[in-house]
Amino acid sequence: MTTAASLKKIHKYFRRYAHLSSIFRLLSSNKGGEQDIRRSKVTITRRWLINNLGTIFVALSGLLLVFCIFVNVYYTNSARQYITSRINMISVMLSQYYADNTLTFSSEVRSMVENWSDREKTELMTVNSSGEVSLTSSGFLPGKEFLAQDYYDAVESKSSGIFMGKLSDGQKIIAVSVVTPDTSGECSVIRLVSSMDRIDDHIRSYILAAAAICIAIFALVFFSGMYFIKSIVIPVRQIGATARRYARGDFSVRIPVTSDDELGELCDIVNRMADDLSQSEAMKNEFISGVSHELRTPLTAIKGWAETIGSMPSDHETVAKGMRVISSETERLSQMVEELLDFSRMQNGKFTLNKANMDILAELGDAVLIYTEKARAEGIELVYTEPDDLPVVYGDRNRLRQVFINVIDNALKYTDKGGLVTVQASCTDGASIEIEVSDTGCGISPEDLPKIKTKFFRANHIKRGSGIGLAVADEIITMHGGTLEVFSELGMGTTVVIALPVKDQ
């Protein structure tokens, strides 16, 4: 390969690195975290006051109004019925007196009025034919202004009349008048009058008592509701304030859990979410730092050898050596970029497979062959146990070879000089093929093992790597309908077992 052709190839690779900017922007952005979402809001307390408390207030007000109407109607009708029944009784007695002896009728009426037994509640009076009060049970003779519509209705109809209302002096009464048989004498009309003040007092006392009960119920509901709302609103506000800090990237604060109900469970969930976000943020930052370092190292080598070649174009041995280094480092960069692009496609849901019938042994053998020289150079024994034959697998050969390369590369990366890496494949049950890659390296701690396939996670921060290789490999195997399992013991080594389904015959 000529120098110009190699440099052209390098330029093509560098153009592909421009795609990395979109990945780093995706990882570094904090959309929604730099600014609070501000919008008009209706608080829970206000909504409760308007809806629940307003409904209760309207209901209690309606009940109180109905009760007031009922009490007023009940006592008014009772008073009307009572005074009507009394005047009817008096009318019957007067008719009997008049029928027995007309001459003594006036004296009988006078005796009845003067000896009226119900004078504490009502007043009995007689009115002469001239419209003047001639006799009262109290002895007080009021003027014509004390006469009301009941008297005039009785005289006009020559029967009876009833009145309920206020007089000209403002006194509220109920009165019933009946025309007597002696229409032209001193007792032409007999009238029974009762003050409504006592009845109004009774009505007022019952209404006040009912109003006091409604106010007590409303106050009880209000204070108990406010206490309940307070027990909800305060934790919710704390959760909201904490969530806003999380949105700004501050994961240091935690919500105190003060109850064992749903709110306490929500606080636990938010705290666990903060732990996960904090860990993800740390892994993301570490990933960016690691990838930047991984990219910088080969770029530095490429830049250095390019300058060396440019300054010594006539030294063919140096030019050949430099081009080998540039080609090697460029290929390394290309693999890294492909890995990052695959991760970006997975995140965006655009990762696809080109499946076909394939020989899994051919791809596994190529992956082992790629790392055979590297293992020998690093003093690591790489043993590949190849079976005679394996069933056909329906899959993407390039993606599966990428998985094998990633797993073998990890095994060599975490194995020290003098260690052993073994690769073997088998088909035991006829339904799936198992590829097992084992090493005698540093191993993985029990607390890190469940997170080993998580994106950005790196159990060993000393070794190079981006932290997404195993996550991409696991996703590829899952899309093939298989599984990728990792077994490890700290200080004893790690075993990766890949299971792929066999194509149905």
HELIX and SHEET records of a PDB file:
HELIX    1   1 THR A    3  ARG A   16  1                                  14    
HELIX    2   2 TYR A   17  HIS A   19  5                                   3    
HELIX    3   3 LEU A   20  SER A   28  1                                   9    
HELIX    4   4 ILE A   44  TRP A   48  1                                   5    
HELIX    5   5 LEU A   49  LEU A   53  3                                   5    
HELIX    6   6 GLY A   54  ASP A  100  1                                  47    
HELIX    7   7 PHE A  105  GLU A  114  1                                  10    
HELIX    8   8 LYS A  144  PHE A  146  5                                   3    
HELIX    9   9 GLN A  149  SER A  157  1                                   9    
HELIX   10  10 ASP A  197  ALA A  247  1                                  51    
HELIX   11  11 GLU A  262  SER A  311  1                                  50    
HELIX   12  12 HIS A  316  ASN A  348  1                                  33    
HELIX   13  13 ILE A  360  ALA A  377  1                                  18    
HELIX   14  14 ARG A  397  LYS A  413  1                                  17    
HELIX   15  15 LEU A  449  LYS A  451  5                                   3    
HELIX   16  16 GLY A  469  MET A  479  1                                  11    
SHEET    1   A 5 VAL A 133  THR A 136  0                                        
SHEET    2   A 5 THR A 122  VAL A 127 -1                                        
SHEET    3   A 5 VAL A 189  SER A 195 -1                                        
SHEET    4   A 5 LYS A 172  VAL A 179 -1                                        
SHEET    5   A 5 SER A 160  LYS A 166 -1                                        
SHEET    1   B 2 ALA A 356  MET A 358  0                                        
SHEET    2   B 2 VAL A 393  GLY A 395 -1                                        
SHEET    1   C 5 GLU A 381  THR A 385  0                                        
SHEET    2   C 5 LEU A 420  SER A 426  1                                        
SHEET    3   C 5 SER A 432  ASP A 439 -1                                        
SHEET    4   C 5 GLY A 493  PRO A 501 -1                                        
SHEET    5   C 5 THR A 483  GLU A 489 -1                                        
END                                                                             
